Amino acid sequence: MGRLAAVCLSGAIWRRRSDDPLYNKDIGFYLFSLPAYILIKNWTMLALVLSALFAAVIYWVHGDIEYDSHRRSMPSTVIAHGSALLGLLFAVKAWSYGLDRYLLLYGDNGVVVGASYTDVHVGLPVLWLMIGLSVVAAFAAWANVRVRTCQLPAAAFLLVVIGSFVLSGVIPLLFLQCKRDFLRTVTPALLTDGLRIEGGI
């Protein structure tokens, strides 16, 4: 009985010590659950893209989709079907951004292995914003199943694309540039103060 209690206690301590400090997930999540989630996400994304392409080909072969220099037409049923698939695609994309939060711990910039200061204070909030944009885009696409217009899914698509470009590309670059400028300004002053202190000693 005492040996069983000691084993349980040691297991609890091992699990407590193996939790990461950012998300409080144990090592089993990163070894087994996270790779499985990523695999399911990738296959789901691929299945949705192939389904959309297959449906578009079928509609085009049947003459439901007409797109040329003289005539552009698309029945409301095709728009509704495409909007439903697009909404699912945005929902999976939101899940993908959610999984990307955990992948920040795998980062290696040559100096720090794991989530750096930039990852935690810039990358993580950006991913949360991208999750929000993807969720909004998904609901907009699903709402278009009833509205059945081309403008709403197009706006949702542009929202995610432009938001991804600005949040994932521009903002981290601006932050890094500001960080470099700050270090370039502060470092000489710190060196000068250090030399003064050393000279005084």
Secondary structure as UniProt FT lines:
FT   HELIX           2..18
FT   TURN            21..23
FT   HELIX           27..28
FT   HELIX           29..33
FT   HELIX           34..61
FT   TURN            62..63
FT   STRAND          66..67
FT   STRAND          72..73
FT   HELIX           76..103
FT   HELIX           104..106
FT   HELIX           117..118
FT   HELIX           119..123
FT   HELIX           124..147
FT   HELIX           151..165
FT   HELIX           166..170
FT   HELIX           171..200
//
